[in-house]
């Protein structure tokens, strides 16, 4: 299903400032928040849609790209998923995190009271890893196995923090709530201040006999291997969030996420420009003058390309469909842009010298004939028009 216009989703004008965008999003987020609409899939979709629009329109770079290119300019950039398919979409957990980040709570209770953050304090941290890909990887898509240094679940106590089943007792400081609430009265009315219990660190329980391997945390430093499936067409700066593959949580709490940031290795022949590939092709002067068919390298081998007679040095020829695929663009591909570069030989054989001397005799000493409009192009290049 086609995405709706982000401005339409939030009900704001295209020139609306960040304050107006934030106010509009806050209203919709509270209306469709999952805590207020349990089990309502339609409300959940509207909450995600509003959050995705908010994430783009409050980021100046994403908003500029969206205003210029529409959804194609930011697809996958709004959410933590980064690519928008294959487990990488802007999902409900991403939307809830965005709401919590800017409005101070994961649920409505948190938003209004400072509320129940039990579990969030024990959640594992996110880990980030950079992954450099070749253009060949990007053209075809690839699967990579990455060794990630992180906090892993303690195998001695199975993440419980103790090897003794009866070692845990209810925290006397917070009475098992994991937090301390203090009610204060002010000129503006009653306010509730909620802080994590310092005794149990938000767990609600205290371990009397902690595990000797993890000291009761339920996790230790280690490493694990993550398999990452990269779709074709990604580019430098894209990222994907793999849920649950970050640090293990404290005593079997929710694990953090692994964020994989894409980089591109420089190629020896090609330069990337969006989905297009650029290449410099050296050719002989006679091929430019007379025209010719030449072999041109691509990422998958060589193809034959025709050079039109009378081509000038620096002329760029376009070979359709020989570039990189669009990210989630189906069969759509960019083009191969071939810039012709006249290669002047530094050493001539006897036959080559004779040929050039014959050419010199035929053309004379006068300047070569310039194509019509040549100086107009030069003038435009220097004036920046």
N, C-alpha and C positions, 0 to 999 in steps of 0.2 A: 504494500500500500504506500502511495506517495506521501511524503512528509508534508505537513502543513507549514506555511510561512511562520517563522519564529515570532515575528512581530504580531501576527494574527493570533498565535497561540497565547501570548501574554496580554494581548489587547492593548498594545501601546503603539504610538506613532513611530515611524522609521527614525526620526531624529530625537527620540526620547533619550534623556540622559540616564546615567547609571542609577540615580536615586529613584527615578520613575520605574525603571525596569525592575529594581529590587522590590519596590513596593507592590508592583503588580504580581511578581512571582510569589511573594510572601502570602498574598491573599489567596492565590490559587493553590499553593502548597498546603496551606492550612485546610482549605476546602476539600482537597483530594488526598490528604495524607493517609497512608494505610492504617494508622492507629485509629483514625476517625471513621474509616470505611473498611473494616475487617472483612476479607473474603470478596470484596468488590473488585473484580478484574478491570472493569471499565475505569473506575476511579484510580486504580494503580497505574494504568496506561496514561491517564491524563496527568498524574503526578510525575511520571517519568518524562512525558513530553514537555511539561512546563519546566522541569529542571534542566533538561537538555537545552531548551531555548534560553534559559537564564544563564547557563554556563557559557554559551557562545556570545550572547549579547552583552555580558559584563566583562568579557575579555577583549581588549581593544584590537589585537591582531586577528583573532578569530572573527570578530564582528566586521572588520574591514574586508576580510576574505569572503565572508558571507554576503555582505552588501555588493561585492563586485561579481562573485561567481555563483551565489545562491548556495544550495546544499552541497553542490559538487566541490565547493571551496573548503568545506569544513567537515565533510562526512567522516565520521569516526573520531573527530577531534574534540567533540563536546564531552564525551565520557571518558572514563579511565580506560575503556577497552581499546581505544585508539584506532582500530581498523574497521569495526562495525560488522564482523561476521565470524563464524566459527568459534563461538565462545567468547567473542570480544565485543559484544554489543554494550550499549549504555543500559545496564540493567538496573533493577530496583535497588540493589545494594549500593551502586554508584550514586544513584539519586539520593538515597538516604544519607550517604556520607557528605554529599554536597550540601544538603539541607542542614545537617549537623554542624558542618564547618562554619557556615555563615550565620546560623541562627541559634547555635549553642545547644543543640540536643538532637538525639536520634529519634525520639518519639514526642508526641504532643505533651506528655507529662513533663518531659525535660524542658520543653520550650516555655511552658507556663510557670514551672516551679523550680527549674534547675535540675530536677528530677532524677530518675533512676539511671545512674551511669554504671551500675554494677555489671561487671563483665567487660565493659569497655576499657576499664583500667587494666584488666588482665589480658586483654587481647594482644596477640603477637604483633610486632612491628612490621611494617612493609620493608621489603628489600628491593633495591634497584640494581639492574645489571645492564651493561651496554653490549649490544650484539652487532658486530660489523658484518655486512653482507657484500658479496660481489654483485655486479650487474647481472651475471648469469643466474645467481640465486634469486634475485628480484624478478627476473623475467619469467622464471618457471615456478617460483614458490619453492619452499624448502622446509625440511624438518631438522631442527638442531637439538642436540643434547647439551645442556649447560650444567656445569657443576657449580652449585651455589653454596657459599659459606653463610651459615645462619644458625639460629637457635633451633635445635631439634628436640623432639620429645624424649625425655629420659627413659631409657629402657629398663633401668633397675626398678623403678617404681611405676612404670607404665604411665608416667605423666601425672600421677596423683599427688606427688610430693612426699609420700611416705610409703614404706613397705608394710606398715601396720594398718590393718583395716579400721581399728578402733582408735587411731592416733589423733583424729580430728575432733575438736570440740567447738561448740558455738562461741563466737567472739563475745566476750562479756562487755566490751566497750560499746559496740553497736547493736548488740542483741541479734546478731546474725543478719543485719540489714546491709552491711558492707559500706554504710555511709552514716555520717552524722548530720542531723538536721537541726538548725538553730533558727528559731522564729524571732524576728526583730520587728518592732513597731517604729514607724517613722511618720513624718508629716504626710507622706503619700499613702500610708496604710500599712498593712501587715506584709512583710517580706520574708520569704523562706530562703535561707542560705544552706546549701547542701555541699558537703565536702566528703572526700573519701576517708574512710576510717583509717587512722594511722596505725592502729594495732594489727589489723588483718589485711591492709592494702586493698580493701574493697571486696575481699572474698567472702566475708561473713563468718569465716571459720578460722581457727588457729590450729596449726599442726604442733602437737606436743613432741613427736619423735620424727623429725624431718629425715628425709632420705639422705644418706651419706654421699651419694653421687651428685645430687643437684641441690643439696641444702634446702630442700622443701619447695623449690620453684617448679619442679616437674619438667624442667627443660635444661639442656646443656648445650654448649657450643659444639658445632659439628658441621656437616655438609651433606647435601643431597643432590641427586641429579634430576633435573626437570627437562621434560621433552617439550619443545616449543614448535608449533606448526605455524609457519609464516606464509601468508597468502601472497600470490603474485601481485606486483605493482606497488609494494610499500616504498617509502622514501625516507630519507634522512629526517630524523626528528619524530617520526611516527612512534607510537608506543602501545603496548598492550599490557593489560593487567590480568594476571593469572591468580584467581581467587584461591586462597588457602595455601599458597606455596611460598609464603614469606616465613617469618619467624613463628615458631610454635608459641601458643599462648601459655600463660602461667597456669599450671595445674589443669591442663586439658581445656583451657578456655579457647575461644576462636583464634585460629591462626591468622597471621597477616597475609598480605598479598605480595606476589612477585611482579615487579614492573620491569618489562623488557623494553629498552629504548633502542631503536634501530639507528645504525650508522651505515655509511656506504664506503667501501674501499675504492680508492681511485683506480680507474681502468687505464690500461696502457694505450688504448686506441680511442675509446669513446668518452664523450663528455655528455652528462645528462642534463636535460632541460625539461622538467616536468616528465611527460611520457615520451618525449622525443629524445633521440640520440643524435649527437653531432659528431662528425668525423672529418678530418682533413685528408684529402686524397691528392697525392702528388701525381701530376700527369705531364706528358711531353708537350711542348709547344704545338707540334703538328696535330696532336689530338684535339687541342682546343680550336685550332683553325679549321681543320677538315671534318671534325666530328669523329666519334669512334665508339665502340662498345668495349667496356672495361669490366673487370672483376672488382666488386666492392665487398669488403668484409662486413658481416653482421654478427650478432651474438650466436647465431646457429650455423655459421659457415660463410660461403660467398654467394653473391648473386650477380647477374649481368645487368649493367646499367648503360644506357646510351647517353653519350655526351653530344649535345647539339653542336653543329658546325658554327664557328664564330663565337664560341663561349669565351668570356673574359676571365682573367685571373680573379679569384675570389667569388665567382659565381656559385650559388648554392642550389643544388638539385635536391628535390624531395622524392623519397621512395616511400610510398604509402604502406602503412601497416608493418613496417620493419623496426618499430621502436618498442617501447615497453608497454605492457598491458595496463589499463586503468584499474585502480584498486576497486574490486567488486564491479567492474564495468563489463563483465561478460566477455565477449570476444573483441571488444573495442581495444585498439592498440594505437600507440603514437606512431610517428614516422621516423625514418632515418634521413637526416639532413646531411648531405655530402657537399662539402665546400671544396671546390677545385683550386688546386694550388700548382702553378706552373713550376716545374722543376728544371732549372737551368743546369746543364752538365758542367762540371768544373774541369773535366778532362775529356777531350774529344779524340775519337779514333780518326784515322785518315778518311774513311768514308763519311763520317759525321761532319768533319770539317768541310769536306767538299760540298756536302748537302747544304750546310749553312752558308757557304760562300756563294753557291748558286742562288739561294734564297735572297742573300744580300744584293746580288746583281739584279734579281728580278724586281725587288722592291725599291731599289735606289736609296739615295741618302736622305730623302725627305721624311718628315714625321709620318707615322702610321695614321691611317684614317680612323677617326674616333667615331664610335657609335653615336647616333643622334640622341641627345639627352644626357650624354655622359657627364658633362660639366654641371648640369642641373643636379645630378645625383651627388657629385662631389660637393657642390655648394650646400646641398641639403644636409649632407653628412657633417660638415664642419659647423653648420649653424644649429644642428641638433633638431632640425625639423623632420 
